[in-house]
């Protein structure tokens, strides 16, 4: 058996058994990739040196500095009292609708996710505030948890987004264009959740629910004003990038400083909280960067073994229709998202699929929104969905009852994915209007 074929077998079998045994994803990707490199090179010391170099090169990228800074900004927000102010603002905006508190949860998750860029942080922060209110207001606990879980990933689409930064790295597309392209799909995600809330709220009402009291214009204005400083971070970060004042990496550092100032102004963040915030952020960053490193090893193996070429030949052998290829790609990514975190999935599979869809005329920025949207679905589905686990834990529930209530949300969100896939202007209109992309 030639080394190329043996390396492919070792790689695929190693990753399969790693997932089957529920090993950490870094080990699941890293060990099979290393052994595949040993087989291809044929010399253990040289293979070890090559693997270490690939990992270091993959992580040694200035653009990736934005990830730890945005992670740190999100951690500061969790401690800084921002979630409760965003929840109050969302309550003013949608609280008078039927099932207004549930709609408030959805909108607040979109707001918090947008300023933090992290779905897990949104599910934890907003869920902690909203779950007791919704349960007290007469809704079943599993449904309340499902609403929170389903709506939390919208912040991965609405800028700023760490996931788009990773996609930008492997696709060489503009971060500013990707950020703006994520707004439309993020709104599609939010609206899909609100539609399901509206259709299912009566069936999950344990007791009569009263609408919150109507606020006067002055009271509503005060509540909104309290949330403005938090929301202003989006405009500072994105506006600065669009105006050319600073890069995405520099904007992430500015976001950290702004969140620190805001946390101290709100008097929710204490000096004694800083070490904990830094340690938590460092731990999360270490996980992400390890995944980036081992994914770089895997990309080298796949390139050497010509796996992308083989997959492209197989897919184009099935059909040369962009519609069919996109459907196959999205179904594949939805399945992969159930078993793999977004960062390694993007690092591994975007280099495979992007050249295929690009050859069929699909815009790389549009494809980026498709990929990130499909990965967002993955973070709320078992067996690996981290937002699902966090949301269930915040609600004090096992996974099974939450999954039962989550199914209709997932159906609506998958429909939303294919709306984004087949209506490109949902993604492309805003970056084209801002001159970040040329109109077709």
Secondary structure as GFF3:
##gff-version 3
##sequence-region A 1 440
A	DSSP	alpha_helix	3	20	.	.	.	ID=ss1
A	DSSP	alpha_helix	25	41	.	.	.	ID=ss2
A	DSSP	alpha_helix	44	59	.	.	.	ID=ss3
A	DSSP	three_ten_helix	62	64	.	.	.	ID=ss4
A	DSSP	alpha_helix	65	79	.	.	.	ID=ss5
A	DSSP	alpha_helix	82	94	.	.	.	ID=ss6
A	DSSP	alpha_helix	100	116	.	.	.	ID=ss7
A	DSSP	alpha_helix	119	136	.	.	.	ID=ss8
A	DSSP	alpha_helix	141	152	.	.	.	ID=ss9
A	DSSP	three_ten_helix	153	156	.	.	.	ID=ss10
A	DSSP	alpha_helix	162	171	.	.	.	ID=ss11
A	DSSP	alpha_helix	175	200	.	.	.	ID=ss12
A	DSSP	alpha_helix	217	242	.	.	.	ID=ss13
A	DSSP	alpha_helix	248	265	.	.	.	ID=ss14
A	DSSP	three_ten_helix	271	273	.	.	.	ID=ss15
A	DSSP	alpha_helix	274	304	.	.	.	ID=ss16
A	DSSP	alpha_helix	307	318	.	.	.	ID=ss17
A	DSSP	alpha_helix	322	339	.	.	.	ID=ss18
A	DSSP	alpha_helix	342	359	.	.	.	ID=ss19
A	DSSP	alpha_helix	364	378	.	.	.	ID=ss20
A	DSSP	alpha_helix	386	395	.	.	.	ID=ss21
A	DSSP	alpha_helix	399	422	.	.	.	ID=ss22
A	DSSP	alpha_helix	425	433	.	.	.	ID=ss23
###
